Amino acid sequence: MIDLENVIRNGVVRGTEYCEAYKNWKYRMVGASDGKRIEVVIALDPTEDFEASPLAVLVTVFEQNVVSPGKAQLEG
């Protein structure tokens, strides 16, 4: 969970999408943690007061291995 929090706090927003059904915005965020690339999609709840207590709803998470330059990838 800490990795997810770090990506949300320190990651880079790679895309946004408005959801007409839920009347909210989804944000795709990307960051790295412990040698892994993590993508997180969150949605902000439009019924919350964002200044007092923003509520981010976790939609999905993708975790991918990061290969360092010059380091061979493991073959499977």
N, C-alpha and C positions, 0 to 999 in steps of 0.2 A: 504494500500500500504506500509506503514511503516513496518508492520509485514513481508511482503515479502522481503523488502530490508534487514531487520535484519537477516532473514534466509539465504539470499544469502551471506551476509557479514560474519555472525557468525555461520552459520549452519555447518553441517557435510555432506560431500559428501558420499552418500550411493551407488552410482553406476554411470557408464558412458556407453554410447552407441554411436557408430559411425553411422551416417546416410549417406549412399552412395548416395542417391538421392540429398541431399542438400550439401554434402561434408562438414559436420560439426559434432561437438561432442555435445551430449546432456548430461547434468549432473542432477542427482536426488539428491537434497539437503534436509536435514531434520533439523528442529529446533523447539523450543517451544516458544510460546508467549501468554501471558494472560491465562495460563492454557490450552492451546490448542496445539496439535502437528500439525505442518504444514509441508507438503512435497511440494517441488517446483521442477518442471522440467524446466530447461532453456537450450537454445542452444546458442552457441557463433557463431556470424556471421564471417565466414572466410575471408570475403572481407574487414573487418575493420582492422585498425592498432591497435592491442590490447594495446600497450603502450600509444598511443596518445588518443584514445577514444574507449575503448572496448564496443561493442554492444552485450548485452545479450537479447535474444528474449525469452519472457515468453511463455512456451508451455502449462503448466497446473499447477493447484494447488489443493492439497488435504488438508482438515482440519479435524482433528479428536480430540475428547475430550480426555483429559488426566485425568485419575483417580488416585488420590493420594493413596499411599499404606495405607491400613487400612480404607479407605473411601468407603462406599458401592456405587455401580453403580446404577443409577436410572433405574427402570424397566419400560418398555413401553408397 
